[in-house]
Amino acid sequence: MSITLDLPDEIMLDVIRRAQRAGQTPDFFIADALRRQFAIERFRETRQSLGGYGEGAGLVTDEDVFNAIS
């Protein structure tokens, strides 16, 4: 599947430079950036929906969770 994006010149130049540094094509770089953003959003959504369970167990911060599993 493909999509066409109109990006401002400064963003496109940044994509090209960063993709080259990473040894990737601009297409792969953009797709990877989107995958990462989606993963962050899924994590935040999951965290939000499970927040009440953690608070009930005394797990309010990331440090609380880290200490509980360490």
Number of C-alpha atoms within 10 A of each C-alpha: 2 5 4 5 6 6 10 8 9 8 10 14 13 12 18 17 14 15 17 13 10 11 11 14 15 19 13 12 18 16 12 12 12 12 12 12 12 12 12 12 12 12 12 12 12 11 13 10 10 11 13 13 12 14 12 9 8 12 17 14 11 9 10 13 13 10 10 10 7 5
